[in-house]
Amino acid sequence: MAKAELRNQTVLTEFLLLGFGDLGELRFPLFLLFLVIYIVTMLGNILIVVLVVADRHLHTPMYFFLGNLSCLETCYSSNILPMMLANLSDGGPRTISVTGCMIQYYFFGFLAASECYLLAAMSYDRYVAICKPLLYTVLMNGRVCLQLIAASWISGSLAINVTIYLMHQLRFCGRSEISHFFCDFNPILKLSCSDTQVIELLTTFLAAVCSLPPFLLTLTSYVYIISTIVRIPSTSGRQKAFSTCSSHLTVVSIFYGTIMIVYMLPKTDALRDLNKVFSLFYTVLTPFFNPLIYSLRNREVKEAFRKTFTKCCIWERMQGHRLICLFI
Ligand SMILES: *[C@@H]1O[C@H](CO)[C@@H](O)[C@H](O)[C@H]1NC(C)=O
């Protein structure tokens, strides 16, 4: 009895991250797919940050939001994907220290919660620009923009600090396998031998605070935006604006929707396996699609891209290099 108790009390210092489990033949194609997704995500987001910083035509609130979003997503992807790729590359489980695991969860939670608020701030910015164009410069001046961005980062950091503080009190003894591709909240909690009821309730509440109000705000903004757009007289302008808005709304809804499913619904067994798939949407696909649909389709971004690279080419020529330039 005493011995069994002692063994049960052995405190774990490492977890085993199982990744996707045994994928068989699928493992290598999936590895390649996620590798390409990771590279494209990094290139797209870094390109946007560079353009927003370098081109002064993009020094407007909308592009500050987009630049900050891309900056956030670069970190967000780099927190999750390299470990996931390593897991897929050899198919074996990976050990990760308990502290390392908490650090990964900390950055994930911080960036995901900030992104929830940032996306809402961006939809509000578009709402003002499209529905209240005459008030735009008053309502969205540099200070308001800075405050909205700061509020997103601060709220995200508050939410995760409360969670991490509570997680820090948990003890881990016994099983050490995390059946997931990154250190997420629910799989970690399942391994704890402490009482997890309070922390579970509190984080469900926090997840609701981080995702529901921003989601509703985003939804409301887009309803107003779309109802304004359908009154635009020219059909081609209307169609383009409508397609832009609907693609924003789709990606944003998938992001909030999957987060809500994973963190707010009761954790039944059937849902537990599905959650791994749902997590792919908000960890991998959102950072991949956001630069493509928010920025790289915009005329101004394309223009900035062309100008920036034209400048590089001219500079290269002056240096005496012969360079085939696609952008002149
Ligand atoms: C983020 O937002 C701030 C505040 O508006 C802005 O000054 C900064 O340039 C933005 N960062 C990027 C990378 O766009």
The ligand as a Tripos MOL2 file, in Angstrom:
@<TRIPOS>MOLECULE
LIG
   14    14     1     0     0
SMALL
NO_CHARGES

@<TRIPOS>ATOM
      1 C1          1.4760   46.7300  -35.1990 C.3       1 LIG1
      2 O1          0.6710   47.8250  -34.7850 O.3       1 LIG1
      3 C2          1.3620   48.9690  -34.3660 C.3       1 LIG1
      4 C3          0.3780   49.9550  -33.8170 C.3       1 LIG1
      5 O2         -0.5120   50.4620  -34.7330 O.3       1 LIG1
      6 C4          2.1740   49.5290  -35.5390 C.3       1 LIG1
      7 O3          2.8720   50.6770  -35.1420 O.3       1 LIG1
      8 C5          3.1290   48.4500  -36.0110 C.3       1 LIG1
      9 O4          3.8180   48.9010  -37.1340 O.3       1 LIG1
     10 C6          2.3680   47.1850  -36.3540 C.3       1 LIG1
     11 N1          3.3360   46.1290  -36.6850 N.am      1 LIG1
     12 C7          3.3900   45.5480  -37.8670 C.2       1 LIG1
     13 C8          4.4280   44.5270  -38.0710 C.3       1 LIG1
     14 O5          2.6160   45.8300  -38.7400 O.2       1 LIG1
@<TRIPOS>BOND
     1     1     2 1
     2     1    10 1
     3     2     3 1
     4     3     4 1
     5     3     6 1
     6     4     5 1
     7     6     7 1
     8     6     8 1
     9     8     9 1
    10     8    10 1
    11    10    11 1
    12    11    12 1
    13    12    13 1
    14    12    14 2
@<TRIPOS>SUBSTRUCTURE
     1 LIG1         1 GROUP 0 **** ****
